[in-house]
Amino acid sequence: MVVVDIIPGVKVYQEKDFSILFGCPPEIIKHLMVMNIPFPDYIVIPDTVYQNGVLQNATEFPLYYFLFVQGQFFKGKKLSIIGQPDHIENNRKLLSLTLLGPTKEEYQAIGTSPFFDGLYKESRALSVKDKEGREIPIDGFVHFLPFQNDKLDMEGFSLSHQDLNVYEVNGETIDINFTDEQIPPYNLNPDFVPMRPEKFGVDVLGGASGFSAKNPCSGLVLNYNSDHMLVDCVPYLEYSLNARGISKQQIKSIFLSHIHDDHCNIFPLILFNNKIKFLGTKEVFWMACRKLALMTHHETSEFYSYFDFIELEPYQPNDFYGITITPHYTVHSIPTIGATFSMLCEGHERDIVFVGDNKNLPDIKKMVDEGSVSQDKYERLLNLYQDRHDIMFADGGMGLLHGDPRDSLKSKSDRVVFLHLEKLPAEFDTTFTLATHGKRFSIQDADDRAYLIKTMLKLNHHFPGISEEWETTLLSKLNIVKYNKGDVIMKQGDTSNGSISLILSGNVSVLHHDGKELREVSIEETGDLIGDMAVVNRVKQRSASVVARTPVTLCQMHENLFYSFIKSENRIDDIKRMWQSRSELEVNYPFTEFSDVVNQRIARVGKRLEVNQKEVVINQGDTGKEFYIILSGFFSVWKDGKDIDTIGPGEMFGEHGSLADRTRNATVKAKEKSTILQIDKQDISRIIERTPALSFYLHQMMRVRNGKAL
């Protein structure tokens, strides 16, 4: 017997005749491949379904690898997945959706579309069949094994569930609780120099498949008017973005082609500070929200609120902030789309085509002959490959469900770039290009006006209602400075250099040395100010160091001019009050997990109140609508005359009346002298509406309280 630590939260138990994988985050196959660990016979889904922004039950690609790459399906074997009954049931529904696509009933629930019948028909044609030609349901591929009273007896071993994420197998304790970050198994080759904004172009986050150990999955960032749109979402998104010098705060939208796990690791997007726009067809959006719901055990409808959904009409031009997006359907095992992105650049129409995952053209032609794909769809795809484009990103993954580089031999495009491929066949080395993480494909650069516009927007965010005169004055005096990854921007103990900085791209670390050790105090992201606290407090000596975590672009403003601005507009006292509340918020969970942007939004509208011991804040049966966050001290929760709970710093209450719009269902009383932040209903509702990270946490909190919401 051997127990192997793979990464935090993941272990493999090995015996001679079988092995068990405990924990299943994204890219776990690649971790096993890098460590040369044989793929397991069993997977145990942990109790904690997400940790540090990463889902821990990503069984989809392990299933495909076990069945089709290793060929276990053709040997008559199934993958066995173990977990609590509700986890197993959700996993069954998840794998059925991602392997087989929506059912007829689900299509009907999604709505109407002239394309749904064809999509359903194609999925049936591409599904795996038994010897009699019948479609194999998900249970034909997987043994779903729920714990019964926290026990499971199998041939060769006995497994028991001992505690949260703690198991015992044949007498050996397996504890997969963890706090450390899980990191990708591959080197992302981070950039060191900040990249200039793009009016139109693409940064490659990854170009490989879900089974390539040394490379990230396929995903792009479309640069348009100096903004950023994800084209699909790679696993470990923030690592991939940071490697390219892009902060997650710079991502404004996503175009999602389909929900397979190598393209649709979108859970991090709901932990963003701001809602992003989701561009796609209605069935892809529904499938993405449904997938998130099944993996997190939340409701599907909840995830609709975390995105601004923009439905794209297939085969028609859709306008989006100066880009024209024309989507098309591909032929894949589940509904999948690609798109042509067009923009006017220097008086000429330029376009970038993202084909999307797509079977090779000869196979599609056979499906036309068999009647499972329409002739019209085939001709549209054929024209897409053969027409001229500035850049065409094509599926070159080969195999049963992916394209072939030969599909593009007649392309008139200036550049053909292949995704889903680790290495081009030798015959195409001088014909086509491979999408490798870190590559940039530029059609038109932006100019320095982009920095001016970004600064103007950020100033309005930090200082709502800023006068036109001061906005003009500050913008006319700004200085753009770029730093390499690892550069020291400010040094603790140094005298101020006379400037404060607004981060325009990338992230920085704020570090403090207390005389014994160096500690990271915070991470500041695109849109944050650095050095402003010293200016407001009139402190000349830097209290911390600032180091570029990624390539960084800063807008520097002279500190005396900045101080004159906040003084003349009477903002100093409000800024100090906001800082006090924010500093008290961010020392306690969950606010330690939120960015400065989120905590600042809350602190700006919150009213800080001192509460005496035994003072009642809300009474059961009241109709008050205020929402509360505990900054310090402890409170007792009383319901129907009984003391049912104690809550403390970082915890929230009042959501039953404020968010659910009902009468208070409990009384909350201070156990000691305490401090709270009171927020009006309209203010907290507005913040939740625009802040997915906070909204998701509150939904989870209300679920955990299970009827005890206050």
Sequence and secondary structure as in RCSB ss.txt:
>XXXX:A:sequence
MVVVDIIPGVKVYQEKDFSILFGCPPEIIKHLMVMNIPFPDYIVIPDTVYQNGVLQNATEFPLYYFLFVQGQFFK
GKKLSIIGQPDHIENNRKLLSLTLLGPTKEEYQAIGTSPFFDGLYKESRALSVKDKEGREIPIDGFVHFLPFQND
KLDMEGFSLSHQDLNVYEVNGETIDINFTDEQIPPYNLNPDFVPMRPEKFGVDVLGGASGFSAKNPCSGLVLNYN
SDHMLVDCVPYLEYSLNARGISKQQIKSIFLSHIHDDHCNIFPLILFNNKIKFLGTKEVFWMACRKLALMTHHET
SEFYSYFDFIELEPYQPNDFYGITITPHYTVHSIPTIGATFSMLCEGHERDIVFVGDNKNLPDIKKMVDEGSVSQ
DKYERLLNLYQDRHDIMFADGGMGLLHGDPRDSLKSKSDRVVFLHLEKLPAEFDTTFTLATHGKRFSIQDADDRA
YLIKTMLKLNHHFPGISEEWETTLLSKLNIVKYNKGDVIMKQGDTSNGSISLILSGNVSVLHHDGKELREVSIEE
TGDLIGDMAVVNRVKQRSASVVARTPVTLCQMHENLFYSFIKSENRIDDIKRMWQSRSELEVNYPFTEFSDVVNQ
RIARVGKRLEVNQKEVVINQGDTGKEFYIILSGFFSVWKDGKDIDTIGPGEMFGEHGSLADRTRNATVKAKEKST
ILQIDKQDISRIIERTPALSFYLHQMMRVRNGKAL
>XXXX:A:secstr
 EEEEEETTEEEEE SS EEEE B TTHHHHHHHTT    SEEE  S  EETTEESB  HHHHHIIIIIS TGGG
T  EEEEE HHHHHHHHHHHHHHHH   HHHHHHH   TTHHHHHHHHHHHS B TTS B  GGGTEEEEE BTT
EEEETTEEEEEEETTEEEETTEEEE    S    SS      S    EEEEEEEEE B TT TTS B EEEEEET
TEEEEESB SSHHHHHHHTT  GGGEEEEE     TTTB  GGGGGSSS EEEEE HHHHHHHHHHHHHHHTS H
HHHHTTEEEEE  TTS EEETTEEEEEEE   SS  EEEEEEEEETTEEEEEEE  S   HHHHHHHHHHTSS H
HHHHHHHHHHHS  SEEEEE   SSSS  GGGGTT   SEEEEES SS  GGGTTT EE  TT EEEEEE  THH
HHHHHHHHHHHHSTT  HHHHHHHHHT EEEEE TT EEE TT B  SEEEEEEES EEEEEE SS EEEEEEE 
TT EESHHHHHTT  B SSEEEESS EEEEEEEHHHHHHHHHHTT HHHHHHHHHHHHHHTTSTTTTTS HHHHH
HHHHH EEEEE TT EEE TT     EEEEEES EEEEETTEEEEEE TT EE HHHHTS     SEEEESSSEE
EEEE HHHHHHHHHH HHHHHHHHHHHHHHTT   
